[in-house]
């Protein structure tokens, strides 16, 4: 079996699907599900829709959005529903909050690793 480095996996899939179509090969169709984040900017915790800190009242009123816990929960749910789904990050995960300003890349990198992305650009 041909070993494809992780960073080229999506490119290889897209290239193979293009070649299959252009060569007219008869193969079974498949669905490729891509789960994508970008521009997280170190927003590790949930916030209000304006980027403020969520108060207990905001939480009780379901007015909080985002945060790593929400992302990971939704990704697990969608990966369970879509076999072979890819979870990718398009960049800008760093800077933007005191987590990065004070702790630099250490904590943010650890959290990104725990999120189990299939590919990060």
DSSP file (Angstrom, degrees, kcal/mol; ACC not computed):
  #  RESIDUE AA STRUCTURE BP1 BP2  ACC     N-H-->O    O-->H-N    N-H-->O    O-->H-N    TCO  KAPPA ALPHA  PHI   PSI    X-CA   Y-CA   Z-CA
    1    1 A X              0   0    0      0, 0.0     2,-0.4     0, 0.0     0, 0.0   0.000 360.0 360.0 360.0 140.0    0.0    0.0    0.0
    2    2 A X        -     0   0    0      1,-0.1     2,-0.6     2,-0.0     0, 0.0  -0.572 360.0-138.9 -73.8 125.6    1.2    3.5   -0.8
    3    3 A X        -     0   0    0     -2,-0.4     2,-0.5     0, 0.0    -1,-0.1  -0.783  18.6-166.3 -89.2 121.7    2.1    5.5    2.3
    4    4 A X        -     0   0    0     -2,-0.6     5,-0.1     2,-0.0    -2,-0.0  -0.934  24.3-117.0-110.6 123.2    0.9    9.1    1.9
    5    5 A X    >   -     0   0    0     -2,-0.5     3,-1.9     1,-0.1     4,-0.5  -0.249  29.5-113.8 -55.9 146.4    2.2   11.7    4.4
    6    6 A X  G >  S+     0   0    0      1,-0.3     3,-1.4     2,-0.2     4,-0.4   0.838 113.0  59.5 -52.5 -40.4   -0.6   13.2    6.4
    7    7 A X  G 3  S+     0   0    0      1,-0.3    -1,-0.3     2,-0.1     4,-0.3   0.683 108.8  45.0 -68.0 -15.5   -0.3   16.7    5.0
    8    8 A X  G <> S+     0   0    0     -3,-1.9     4,-2.7     1,-0.1    -1,-0.3   0.404  84.0  98.2-104.9   0.6   -1.0   15.3    1.5
    9    9 A X  H <> S+     0   0    0     -3,-1.4     4,-2.2    -4,-0.5     5,-0.2   0.930  86.8  42.2 -57.8 -51.7   -3.9   13.1    2.4
   10   10 A X  H  > S+     0   0    0     -4,-0.4     4,-2.7     1,-0.2     5,-0.2   0.916 114.1  52.5 -63.8 -42.6   -6.7   15.5    1.3
   11   11 A X  H  > S+     0   0    0     -4,-0.3     4,-2.7     1,-0.2    -1,-0.2   0.917 109.8  49.3 -58.4 -43.2   -4.8   16.5   -1.8
   12   12 A X  H  X S+     0   0    0     -4,-2.7     4,-2.7     2,-0.2    -1,-0.2   0.893 110.7  50.0 -64.0 -40.4   -4.5   12.9   -2.8
   13   13 A X  H  X S+     0   0    0     -4,-2.2     4,-2.3    -5,-0.2    -2,-0.2   0.941 113.8  44.7 -63.5 -47.0   -8.2   12.2   -2.2
   14   14 A X  H  X S+     0   0    0     -4,-2.7     4,-2.0     2,-0.2    -2,-0.2   0.902 114.3  49.0 -65.5 -40.6   -9.2   15.2   -4.3
   15   15 A X  H  X S+     0   0    0     -4,-2.7     4,-2.7    -5,-0.2     5,-0.2   0.930 111.5  49.4 -63.5 -45.5   -6.7   14.3   -7.1
   16   16 A X  H  X S+     0   0    0     -4,-2.7     4,-2.4     1,-0.2    -2,-0.2   0.896 110.6  50.0 -61.9 -40.4   -7.9   10.7   -7.1
   17   17 A X  H  X S+     0   0    0     -4,-2.3     4,-1.9     2,-0.2    -1,-0.2   0.888 111.8  48.8 -67.6 -36.5  -11.5   11.8   -7.4
   18   18 A X  H  X S+     0   0    0     -4,-2.0     4,-2.8     2,-0.2    -2,-0.2   0.916 112.0  48.2 -66.7 -43.3  -10.7   14.2  -10.2
   19   19 A X  H  X S+     0   0    0     -4,-2.7     4,-2.5     1,-0.2     6,-0.3   0.900 109.4  53.6 -63.8 -40.3   -8.8   11.5  -12.1
   20   20 A X  H  X>S+     0   0    0     -4,-2.4     5,-1.7    -5,-0.2     4,-0.8   0.924 112.7  43.4 -60.5 -44.8  -11.6    9.0  -11.6
   21   21 A X  H ><5S+     0   0    0     -4,-1.9     3,-0.6     1,-0.2    -2,-0.2   0.934 115.8  47.1 -66.8 -46.0  -14.1   11.4  -13.1
   22   22 A X  H 3<5S+     0   0    0     -4,-2.8    -2,-0.2     1,-0.2    -1,-0.2   0.815 115.1  45.8 -69.9 -28.6  -11.9   12.5  -16.0
   23   23 A X  H 3<5S-     0   0    0     -4,-2.5    -1,-0.2    -5,-0.2    -2,-0.2   0.557 106.8-126.9 -88.3  -8.5  -10.9    8.9  -16.9
   24   24 A X  T <<5 +     0   0    0     -4,-0.8    -3,-0.2    -3,-0.6    -4,-0.1   0.774  44.3 172.0  71.3  26.1  -14.5    7.8  -16.7
   25   25 A X      < -     0   0    0     -5,-1.7     2,-1.0    -6,-0.3    -1,-0.2  -0.424  33.8-127.0 -70.1 144.0  -13.7    4.9  -14.3
   26   26 A X        +     0   0    0     -2,-0.1     2,-0.3     2,-0.0    -1,-0.1  -0.780  50.1 144.1 -95.9  97.2  -16.7    3.1  -12.8
   27   27 A X        -     0   0    0     -2,-1.0     2,-0.2    -7,-0.0     0, 0.0  -0.883  55.8 -86.5-129.1 163.6  -16.3    3.2   -9.0
   28   28 A X        -     0   0    0     -2,-0.3     2,-0.0     1,-0.1    -2,-0.0  -0.469  47.0-118.0 -69.8 136.3  -18.7    3.5   -6.2
   29   29 A X        -     0   0    0     -2,-0.2     2,-0.3     1,-0.0    -1,-0.1  -0.349  33.1-169.0 -70.2 154.0  -19.5    7.1   -5.2
   30   30 A X        -     0   0    0     -2,-0.0     2,-0.5     2,-0.0    -1,-0.0  -0.953  19.8-124.9-140.8 162.2  -18.6    8.3   -1.7
   31   31 A X        -     0   0    0     -2,-0.3     2,-0.6     2,-0.0    -2,-0.0  -0.933  16.5-155.8-109.6 130.4  -19.3   11.2    0.5
   32   32 A X        -     0   0    0     -2,-0.5     2,-0.6    53,-0.0    53,-0.1  -0.930   8.9-163.1-106.2 117.1  -16.4   13.2    2.0
   33   33 A X        -     0   0    0     -2,-0.6    53,-2.7    50,-0.2     2,-0.5  -0.891   4.3-169.7-103.4 122.5  -17.4   15.0    5.1
   34   34 A X  E     -a   86   0A   0     -2,-0.6     2,-0.5    51,-0.2    53,-0.2  -0.957   7.0-162.0-115.0 121.5  -15.0   17.8    6.2
   35   35 A X  E     -a   87   0A   0     51,-3.8    53,-3.4    -2,-0.5     2,-0.4  -0.896  23.4-170.8 -99.7 127.9  -15.4   19.4    9.7
   36   36 A X  E     +a   88   0A   0     -2,-0.5     2,-0.3    51,-0.2    53,-0.2  -0.952  21.5 174.4-134.1 136.6  -13.6   22.7    9.7
   37   37 A X  E     +a   89   0A   0     51,-2.0    53,-3.0    -2,-0.4    54,-0.3  -0.963  11.1 158.5-129.0 154.1  -12.5   25.4   12.1
   38   38 A X        +     0   0    0     -2,-0.3    54,-0.2    51,-0.2    55,-0.1  -0.956  55.9  35.5-162.0 165.5  -10.4   28.5   11.6
   39   39 A X        +     0   0    0     52,-2.3    54,-0.2    -2,-0.3    53,-0.2   0.874  61.0 147.9  55.6  42.1   -9.8   31.9   13.2
   40   40 A X    >   -     0   0    0     51,-0.5     3,-1.6    52,-0.2    53,-0.2   0.837  33.8-164.1 -72.2 -33.3  -10.3   30.4   16.7
   41   41 A X  T 3   -     0   0    0     51,-2.7    53,-0.2     1,-0.3    52,-0.2   0.860  64.6 -59.9  50.2  46.1   -7.8   33.0   18.0
   42   42 A X  T 3  S+     0   0    0     51,-2.3     2,-2.0     1,-0.2     3,-0.3   0.705  86.2 153.2  60.3  23.4   -7.3   31.2   21.4
   43   43 A X    <   +     0   0    0     -3,-1.6    24,-0.4     1,-0.2    -1,-0.2  -0.578   8.8 159.1 -82.1  79.4  -10.9   31.5   22.4
   44   44 A X        +     0   0    0     -2,-2.0    24,-2.6    23,-0.2    25,-0.5   0.885  54.9  52.3 -71.9 -42.0  -10.7   28.4   24.5
   45   45 A X  S    S-     0   0    0     -3,-0.3    22,-0.3    22,-0.2    20,-0.1  -0.545  97.3 -91.8 -96.2 160.9  -13.7   29.1   26.7
   46   46 A X        -     0   0    0     -2,-0.2     8,-0.6    20,-0.2     2,-0.3  -0.324  47.2-173.7 -64.5 153.5  -17.3   30.0   25.6
   47   47 A X  E     -CD  53  65B   0     18,-2.6    18,-3.4     6,-0.2     6,-0.2  -0.830  30.6 -88.7-137.2 175.1  -18.1   33.7   25.2
   48   48 A X  E >   - D   0  64B   0      4,-2.2     3,-2.3    -2,-0.3    16,-0.1  -0.386  54.3 -95.9 -75.9 169.9  -21.0   35.9   24.6
   49   49 A X  T 3  S+     0   0    0     14,-0.5    -1,-0.1     1,-0.3    15,-0.1   0.680 129.0  54.2 -64.4 -13.9  -21.8   36.5   20.9
   50   50 A X  T 3  S-     0   0    0      2,-0.0    -1,-0.3     0, 0.0     0, 0.0   0.347 124.4-102.1 -99.0   5.0  -19.8   39.8   21.3
   51   51 A X  S <  S+     0   0    0     -3,-2.3    -2,-0.1     1,-0.3     3,-0.1   0.515  77.8 134.6  89.7   5.6  -16.7   38.0   22.7
   52   52 A X        -     0   0    0      1,-0.1    -4,-2.2    -5,-0.0    -1,-0.3  -0.290  66.1 -80.2 -82.4 171.0  -17.3   38.9   26.3
   53   53 A X  B     -C   47   0B   0     -6,-0.2     2,-0.5     1,-0.1    -6,-0.2  -0.506  47.1-119.2 -70.4 135.2  -17.1   36.6   29.4
   54   54 A X        -     0   0    0     -8,-0.6     2,-0.1    -2,-0.2    -1,-0.1  -0.652  27.2-152.1 -78.2 122.6  -20.2   34.4   29.9
   55   55 A X     >  -     0   0    0     -2,-0.5     4,-2.4     1,-0.1     5,-0.2  -0.393  31.6-103.6 -83.0 169.5  -21.8   35.1   33.2
   56   56 A X  H  > S+     0   0    0      1,-0.2     4,-2.8     2,-0.2     5,-0.2   0.887 125.7  53.6 -60.3 -37.7  -23.9   32.5   35.0
   57   57 A X  H  > S+     0   0    0      2,-0.2     4,-2.1     1,-0.2    -1,-0.2   0.927 107.4  50.0 -62.9 -44.4  -27.0   34.3   33.8
   58   58 A X  H  4>S+     0   0    0      1,-0.2     5,-3.1     2,-0.2     6,-0.4   0.921 112.4  48.2 -58.2 -43.8  -25.7   34.1   30.2
   59   59 A X  H ><5S+     0   0    0     -4,-2.4     3,-1.4     1,-0.2    -2,-0.2   0.930 112.0  47.9 -63.5 -45.7  -25.1   30.4   30.6
   60   60 A X  H 3<5S+     0   0    0     -4,-2.8    -1,-0.2     1,-0.3    -2,-0.2   0.815 113.1  48.9 -65.2 -29.9  -28.5   29.8   32.1
   61   61 A X  T 3<5S-     0   0    0     -4,-2.1    -1,-0.3    -5,-0.2    -2,-0.2   0.298 113.2-119.3 -91.5   9.1  -30.1   31.8   29.3
   62   62 A X  T < 5S+     0   0    0     -3,-1.4    -3,-0.2    -5,-0.1    -2,-0.1   0.882  73.1 132.8  54.4  43.4  -28.2   29.8   26.6
   63   63 A X      < +     0   0    0     -5,-3.1   -14,-0.5    -6,-0.1     2,-0.3   0.294  37.9 100.9-104.6   8.5  -26.5   33.0   25.4
   64   64 A X  E     -D   48   0B   0     -6,-0.4     2,-0.3    -5,-0.2   -16,-0.2  -0.709  49.9-173.8 -96.4 147.5  -23.0   31.6   25.3
   65   65 A X  E     +D   47   0B   0    -18,-3.4   -18,-2.6    -2,-0.3   -11,-0.1  -0.880  37.5   4.4-133.2 163.7  -21.3   30.5   22.1
   66   66 A X        +     0   0    0     -2,-0.3     4,-0.3   -20,-0.2   -20,-0.2  -0.029  53.5 139.6  66.6-162.1  -18.1   28.8   21.0
   67   67 A X     >  -     0   0    0    -24,-0.4     4,-1.9   -22,-0.3   -22,-0.2   0.094  65.2 -88.9  94.8 150.7  -15.3   27.4   23.0
   68   68 A X  H  > S+     0   0    0    -24,-2.6     4,-3.0     1,-0.2     5,-0.3   0.872 122.0  58.9 -61.4 -40.6  -13.3   24.2   22.7
   69   69 A X  H  > S+     0   0    0    -25,-0.5     4,-2.2     1,-0.2    -1,-0.2   0.915 108.2  46.0 -58.7 -43.0  -15.7   22.0   24.7
   70   70 A X  H  > S+     0   0    0     -4,-0.3     4,-2.4     2,-0.2    -1,-0.2   0.921 113.3  49.6 -64.6 -43.7  -18.5   22.8   22.2
   71   71 A X  H  X S+     0   0    0     -4,-1.9     4,-2.7     1,-0.2    -2,-0.2   0.953 112.9  45.6 -60.8 -50.6  -16.3   22.2   19.2
   72   72 A X  H  X S+     0   0    0     -4,-3.0     4,-2.5     1,-0.2     5,-0.2   0.898 112.5  51.4 -62.6 -41.3  -15.0   18.9   20.5
   73   73 A X  H  X S+     0   0    0     -4,-2.2     4,-2.0    -5,-0.3    -1,-0.2   0.931 113.1  44.6 -60.9 -46.3  -18.5   17.7   21.5
   74   74 A X  H  X S+     0   0    0     -4,-2.4     4,-2.7     2,-0.2     5,-0.2   0.890 112.0  52.4 -67.2 -39.6  -20.0   18.6   18.0
   75   75 A X  H  X S+     0   0    0     -4,-2.7     4,-2.9    -5,-0.2     5,-0.2   0.926 109.6  48.9 -63.0 -44.4  -17.0   17.0   16.2
   76   76 A X  H  X S+     0   0    0     -4,-2.5     4,-1.7     1,-0.2    -1,-0.2   0.922 112.5  49.2 -60.1 -43.3  -17.5   13.7   18.1
   77   77 A X  H  X S+     0   0    0     -4,-2.0     4,-1.1    -5,-0.2    -2,-0.2   0.931 114.8  43.2 -60.9 -47.6  -21.2   13.8   17.4
   78   78 A X  H  X S+     0   0    0     -4,-2.7     4,-1.9     1,-0.2    -2,-0.2   0.863 111.1  53.9 -71.0 -36.1  -20.6   14.4   13.6
   79   79 A X  H  < S+     0   0    0     -4,-2.9     6,-0.3     1,-0.2    -1,-0.2   0.845 106.2  54.0 -66.6 -31.7  -17.8   11.9   13.3
   80   80 A X  H  < S+     0   0    0     -4,-1.7    -1,-0.2    -5,-0.2    -2,-0.2   0.824 114.3  41.7 -68.2 -30.2  -20.1    9.2   14.8
   81   81 A X  H  < S+     0   0    0     -4,-1.1     2,-0.5     1,-0.2    -2,-0.2   0.743 117.1  47.7 -86.3 -26.1  -22.7   10.0   12.2
   82   82 A X  S >< S-     0   0    0     -4,-1.9     3,-1.9    -5,-0.1    -1,-0.2  -0.868  81.1-141.5-126.3  97.2  -20.3   10.3    9.2
   83   83 A X  T 3  S+     0   0    0     -2,-0.5   -50,-0.2     1,-0.3    -3,-0.1  -0.291  86.5  13.1 -57.3 132.2  -17.7    7.6    8.8
   84   84 A X  T 3  S+     0   0    0      1,-0.2    -1,-0.3    -5,-0.2   -51,-0.1   0.566  84.7 164.5  79.1   8.7  -14.3    8.8    7.7
   85   85 A X    <   -     0   0    0     -3,-1.9     2,-0.4    -6,-0.3    -1,-0.2  -0.295  30.6-136.1 -59.0 142.6  -15.1   12.5    8.4
   86   86 A X  E     -a   34   0A   0    -53,-2.7   -51,-3.8    32,-0.0     2,-0.6  -0.878   7.6-152.5-104.9 134.8  -12.0   14.7    8.5
   87   87 A X  E     +a   35   0A   0     -2,-0.4    31,-3.3   -53,-0.2    32,-1.4  -0.932  26.7 173.8-108.2 116.3  -11.6   17.3   11.2
   88   88 A X  E     -ab  36 119A   0    -53,-3.4   -51,-2.0    -2,-0.6     2,-0.4  -0.871  26.7-149.4-128.0 154.1   -9.4   20.2    9.9
   89   89 A X  E     -ab  37 120A   0     30,-2.0    32,-2.5    -2,-0.3   -51,-0.2  -0.992   3.9-159.3-123.8 129.4   -8.2   23.6   11.1
   90   90 A X        -     0   0    0    -53,-3.0   -52,-0.2    -2,-0.4     2,-0.2   0.325  52.0 -96.2 -90.4   7.0   -7.4   26.4    8.6
   91   91 A X  S    S+     0   0    0    -54,-0.3   -52,-2.3     1,-0.1   -51,-0.5  -0.495  87.5  95.6 112.9 179.6   -5.2   28.4   10.8
   92   92 A X        +     0   0    0    -54,-0.2   -51,-2.7   -53,-0.2   -52,-0.2   0.886  45.2 136.3  57.0  45.4   -5.3   31.4   13.2
   93   93 A X        +     0   0    0    -53,-0.2   -51,-2.3   -54,-0.2   -50,-0.1   0.760  55.4  72.8 -84.2 -27.8   -5.7   29.3   16.3
   94   94 A X  S    S+     0   0    0    -53,-0.2   -53,-0.2   -52,-0.1   -51,-0.1  -0.288  83.2  20.2 -87.7 171.4   -3.1   31.4   18.2
   95   95 A X  S    S+     0   0    0      2,-0.1   -52,-0.1   -54,-0.1     3,-0.1   0.547  71.1  95.1  49.7 158.1   -3.2   34.9   19.6
   96   96 A X  S    S+     0   0    0      1,-0.3     2,-0.3   -54,-0.1   -54,-0.1   0.115  80.5  50.5 121.6 -22.4   -6.3   36.9   20.5
   97   97 A X  S >> S-     0   0    0      1,-0.0     4,-2.2   -53,-0.0     3,-1.0  -0.899  91.4 -98.9-137.8 168.2   -6.8   36.2   24.2
   98   98 A X  H 3>>S+     0   0    0     -2,-0.3     4,-2.7     1,-0.2     5,-0.7   0.765 114.4  73.4 -59.6 -24.5   -4.8   36.3   27.4
   99   99 A X  H 3>5S+     0   0    0    -57,-0.2     4,-1.3     1,-0.2    -1,-0.2   0.932 110.0  29.5 -54.7 -44.4   -4.3   32.6   27.1
  100  100 A X  H <>5S+     0   0    0     -3,-1.0     4,-2.0     3,-0.2    -2,-0.2   0.896 118.0  56.5 -82.4 -41.5   -1.9   33.2   24.2
  101  101 A X  H  <5S+     0   0    0     -4,-2.2    -2,-0.2     1,-0.2    -3,-0.2   0.899 122.5  25.8 -57.6 -42.8   -0.6   36.6   25.3
  102  102 A X  H  <5S+     0   0    0     -4,-2.7    -1,-0.2    -5,-0.2    -3,-0.2   0.906 134.5  30.5 -88.8 -47.1    0.5   35.3   28.7
  103  103 A X  H ><<S-     0   0    0     -4,-1.3     3,-1.0    -5,-0.7     4,-0.4   0.495  89.9-158.4 -95.4  -4.6    1.2   31.6   28.2
  104  104 A X  T 3X  -     0   0    0     -4,-2.0     4,-0.7     1,-0.2    -1,-0.2  -0.248  59.7 -27.5  56.6-143.6    2.2   31.8   24.5
  105  105 A X  H 3> S+     0   0    0      1,-0.2     4,-3.1     2,-0.1     5,-0.3   0.668 117.0  86.2 -79.3 -16.0    1.9   28.6   22.4
  106  106 A X  H <> S+     0   0    0     -3,-1.0     4,-1.7     1,-0.2    -1,-0.2   0.926  98.3  30.8 -55.3 -57.7    2.3   26.1   25.3
  107  107 A X  H  > S+     0   0    0     -4,-0.4     4,-2.4    -3,-0.2    -1,-0.2   0.916 120.6  51.8 -70.1 -42.7   -1.2   25.8   26.5
  108  108 A X  H  X S+     0   0    0     -4,-0.7     4,-2.7     1,-0.2    -2,-0.2   0.909 110.2  49.2 -63.3 -42.3   -2.9   26.5   23.1
  109  109 A X  H  X S+     0   0    0     -4,-3.1     4,-2.4     2,-0.2    -1,-0.2   0.897 110.3  51.3 -63.2 -40.3   -0.8   23.8   21.4
  110  110 A X  H  X S+     0   0    0     -4,-1.7     4,-2.0    -5,-0.3    -2,-0.2   0.914 111.8  46.7 -62.9 -43.0   -1.7   21.3   24.1
  111  111 A X  H  X S+     0   0    0     -4,-2.4     4,-1.3     2,-0.2    -2,-0.2   0.917 110.7  52.0 -66.3 -43.3   -5.4   22.1   23.7
  112  112 A X  H  <>S+     0   0    0     -4,-2.7     5,-0.7     1,-0.2     4,-0.5   0.916 109.6  50.1 -59.2 -42.6   -5.1   21.8   19.9
  113  113 A X  H ><5S+     0   0    0     -4,-2.4     3,-1.3     1,-0.2    -1,-0.2   0.902 108.3  52.6 -61.9 -41.1   -3.5   18.4   20.2
  114  114 A X  H 3<5S+     0   0    0     -4,-2.0    -1,-0.2     1,-0.3    -2,-0.2   0.746  98.2  65.7 -67.4 -22.7   -6.2   17.2   22.6
  115  115 A X  T 3<5S-     0   0    0     -4,-1.3    -1,-0.3    -3,-0.4    -2,-0.2   0.648 101.1-137.4 -74.7 -13.9   -8.8   18.3   20.0
  116  116 A X  T < 5 -     0   0    0     -3,-1.3   -29,-0.2    -4,-0.5    -3,-0.1   0.916  25.7-170.8  60.2  51.1   -7.5   15.6   17.7
  117  117 A X      < -     0   0    0     -5,-0.7   -29,-0.2     1,-0.1     3,-0.2  -0.424  21.1-147.2 -63.8 145.9   -7.5   17.4   14.4
  118  118 A X  S    S+     0   0    0    -31,-3.3     2,-0.3     1,-0.3   -30,-0.2   0.767  84.4   8.5 -81.8 -29.5   -6.8   15.3   11.4
  119  119 A X  E     -b   88   0A   0    -32,-1.4   -30,-2.0  -110,-0.0     2,-0.4  -0.976  62.0-169.4-154.0 136.7   -5.0   18.1    9.6
  120  120 A X  E      b   89   0A   0     -2,-0.3   -30,-0.2   -32,-0.2   -32,-0.0  -0.997 360.0 360.0-128.0 131.8   -3.9   21.6   10.7
  121  121 A X              0   0    0    -32,-2.5   -31,-0.1    -2,-0.4    -1,-0.1   0.408 360.0 360.0 -99.7 360.0   -2.7   24.2    8.2
